[in-house]
């Protein structure tokens, strides 16, 4: 039995909550995964996993063993990288997740430069706006906008993104174009809400050193960034969004920016990864590349 491979399989089962998911994640036959775990439990002389028809979870011994395995596997990868060409040319699969707009409009168009620099890294990219459980879903690194409230993750700030307030021409023709916050009476918003927490987001404006919240009525609320803009284009009200997400719509006239003198607060964009991933050369070089990307002239309009 290859004990390191068995540990790798065991950690994926714990993280994904099932033998089949772990086998698919590691691209291994499901029977091989089952055999490896049976051999590992026999070798250790303890039961590592509770198995039911609906789920798989670690026993008390399994939970303790999982923590040791995560650290050992991270140490092994770092040790091998330090004494091999992997340090200069990291290889393997890197699983990342980011908001759809950030990926589609900023990161993916620039990725050929990263792949040219690190040709042996294979990228698996998830594009969505929902929070991701990095451990359970086997993700190495995520990009997230807004404040990072998860202290269990390592956070690397990337950029403070410019935001704009805008509306459709049709909406402004009917409701008028506000020139100040005092003229927002009679206007309405498209409301964004989190499908996970249920938190709802209206309008915020920087007034001097303060952030002022403006509560306006709504007719439509959505839980995706693309849906948020679609509702705005359909004349449902004012929205606030990072500039990159509406740059094309503003350029071709589908949307118009308003209240330029009182902009929304800048939106932090942060790279997050579990502490045990900090030793991963793949994660390290990717996050370093992201810092370069957002600090470069090609995305100057997204920061202040």
Protein Blocks (a to p, Z undefined) as FASTA:
>chain_A
ZZklmmmmmmmmmmnopaklmmmmnopafklmmmmmmmmmmmnopafbdcdfkbccddfk
lmmmmmmmmmmmmmmmmmmmmmccklmmggdjddddddfklmmmmmmmmmmmmmmmmmmb
ccdddddfbdcdfklnopabdcdedjdfbfkbccddfbdcdddddddfklmmmnopafbf
klmgoiacdddddfklopacdddddehjbccddddddfbdcfbfklmmmmmmnonaccdd
dfklmmmmmmnopaccehkllccddddddddddfklmmpmklmmmmmmmmmmmmpmklmm
mpZZ
